[in-house]
Amino acid sequence: MKFIQRATTLLAATALAAAGTLMAGAAPANAASITFSTSSGDGWGQIVVLRDGKHAGYMYWNSDPKPEVGWPGDAFLASDGLADGYGIEAHLDSGTIHRIATTRGHSAGYESPWTTGNLTEGETVLLSVCYVKGSASTCSKTLVKHA
């Protein structure tokens, strides 16, 4: 009888160990690699979001109006270009304001409206973009520009 109990205990322990090994061996999918690419010039700036090297979206800043293409001044937007369930959130900060442009709640291929408001000419603005889903976010370094 003791032999059967020991054999049963050994069999149960082996099964649990095997299940634990299978569970531990099932590694989660690798986390996506999120990187950012920045470009800018006189009166404009852009931060591109890349997910595993693919264009996921961007934020674009325009300091002066460009009526020929319908772009307002002191304005920025966010654009989501990858159907992956994540959104793009652009931020503008100065000493007095914080503004956000976002693609949250929209399908990929969405570009937010321009977020705008007059700023003092020459005022420093800090721009950043975040790759967002729910409460999780991965954000770029800050791009410093002027109104």
C-alpha positions as CSV (number, residue, x, y, z in Angstrom):
1,M,0.0,0.0,0.0
2,K,2.8,2.4,0.9
3,F,4.4,1.6,-2.5
4,I,1.2,2.7,-4.3
5,Q,0.9,5.9,-2.3
6,R,4.6,6.7,-3.0
7,A,4.2,5.9,-6.7
8,T,1.0,8.0,-6.8
9,T,2.8,10.9,-5.0
10,L,5.8,10.6,-7.3
11,L,3.6,10.5,-10.4
12,A,1.7,13.6,-9.2
13,A,4.9,15.5,-8.5
14,T,6.3,14.5,-11.8
15,A,3.2,15.7,-13.6
16,L,3.3,19.0,-11.7
17,A,7.0,19.5,-12.5
18,A,6.4,18.8,-16.1
19,A,3.5,21.2,-16.3
20,G,5.6,23.9,-14.5
21,T,8.4,23.3,-17.0
22,L,6.0,23.7,-19.9
23,M,4.6,26.8,-18.4
24,A,8.0,28.3,-17.7
25,G,9.3,27.3,-21.1
26,A,6.5,29.1,-22.9
27,A,8.2,32.5,-23.2
28,P,6.0,35.4,-23.9
29,A,6.2,37.1,-27.3
30,N,9.1,39.5,-27.5
31,A,8.1,43.1,-26.7
32,A,8.0,45.4,-29.7
33,S,11.0,47.6,-30.2
34,I,9.8,51.3,-30.2
35,T,12.1,53.9,-31.6
36,F,11.8,57.5,-32.6
37,S,13.3,59.5,-35.4
38,T,13.4,63.3,-35.3
39,S,13.8,65.9,-38.0
40,S,13.2,69.6,-38.0
41,G,14.0,72.9,-39.7
42,D,13.2,76.5,-39.4
43,G,9.6,76.7,-38.2
44,W,8.8,73.0,-38.2
45,G,9.6,69.7,-36.5
46,Q,8.6,66.1,-36.7
47,I,9.0,63.1,-34.5
48,V,8.3,59.7,-36.2
49,V,7.4,56.6,-34.2
50,L,8.8,53.3,-35.4
51,R,7.6,49.9,-34.2
52,D,10.0,47.1,-35.0
53,G,11.3,49.4,-37.8
54,K,7.9,50.0,-39.3
55,H,6.4,53.5,-39.5
56,A,3.7,53.5,-36.8
57,G,2.9,57.2,-36.8
58,Y,4.2,60.7,-36.1
59,M,3.7,64.2,-34.7
60,Y,4.2,67.3,-36.8
61,W,4.8,70.9,-35.5
62,N,4.3,74.0,-37.6
63,S,5.2,77.4,-36.1
64,D,4.0,79.7,-38.9
65,P,0.8,79.5,-41.0
66,K,1.1,78.1,-44.5
67,P,-2.2,79.2,-46.1
68,E,-1.2,77.7,-49.5
69,V,-1.6,74.2,-48.0
70,G,-4.1,75.1,-45.2
71,W,-1.8,74.7,-42.3
72,P,-2.3,76.9,-39.3
73,G,0.6,78.4,-37.2
74,D,1.5,77.5,-33.7
75,A,-0.1,74.1,-34.5
76,F,0.7,70.4,-34.3
77,L,-1.0,67.1,-35.0
78,A,-0.7,63.4,-34.4
79,S,-1.0,60.7,-37.1
80,D,-1.4,56.9,-36.7
81,G,-0.2,54.8,-39.6
82,L,-0.1,51.2,-38.3
83,A,-3.0,49.0,-37.5
84,D,-1.6,47.5,-34.3
85,G,-4.1,48.6,-31.6
86,Y,-1.9,51.5,-30.4
87,G,-2.4,55.2,-30.8
88,I,-0.2,58.2,-31.2
89,E,-0.3,61.1,-28.7
90,A,1.5,64.4,-29.4
91,H,2.4,66.8,-26.6
92,L,3.3,70.5,-26.6
93,D,4.5,72.1,-23.4
94,S,5.7,75.7,-22.7
95,G,6.0,77.6,-19.5
96,T,2.3,78.3,-19.5
97,I,0.4,75.7,-21.5
98,H,0.1,72.0,-22.2
99,R,-1.7,70.8,-25.3
100,I,-2.3,67.3,-26.7
101,A,-3.2,66.0,-30.1
102,T,-4.2,62.3,-30.2
103,T,-5.4,59.5,-32.4
104,R,-6.8,57.5,-29.4
105,G,-10.2,55.9,-30.2
106,H,-9.6,56.0,-34.0
107,S,-8.5,53.3,-36.4
108,A,-5.1,53.4,-38.1
109,G,-4.8,55.8,-41.0
110,Y,-6.3,58.6,-38.8
111,E,-4.7,62.0,-38.5
112,S,-5.9,64.3,-35.7
113,P,-7.1,67.8,-36.4
114,W,-4.5,70.5,-35.8
115,T,-4.2,71.4,-32.2
116,T,-3.5,75.1,-32.2
117,G,-3.6,78.4,-30.3
118,N,-1.7,81.6,-30.5
119,L,1.7,81.6,-28.7
120,T,4.1,84.5,-28.1
121,E,6.4,84.8,-31.1
122,G,9.7,83.1,-30.2
123,E,8.3,81.3,-27.2
124,T,10.1,78.0,-26.5
125,V,7.9,74.9,-26.9
126,L,8.8,71.4,-25.9
127,L,7.4,68.7,-28.3
128,S,7.2,65.0,-27.7
129,V,5.2,62.0,-29.0
130,C,4.0,58.9,-27.2
131,Y,3.0,55.5,-28.5
132,V,0.0,54.7,-26.4
133,K,-2.5,52.0,-25.5
134,G,-4.7,52.2,-22.4
135,S,-2.6,53.6,-19.6
136,A,0.7,52.3,-21.1
137,S,2.9,54.7,-23.1
138,T,6.4,54.9,-24.6
139,C,7.5,58.5,-25.2
140,S,10.1,60.2,-27.3
141,K,12.8,62.5,-26.0
142,T,11.8,66.2,-26.2
143,L,12.3,68.2,-29.3
144,V,12.8,71.9,-28.5
145,K,11.3,74.4,-31.0
146,H,10.1,78.0,-31.0
147,A,6.7,79.6,-31.8
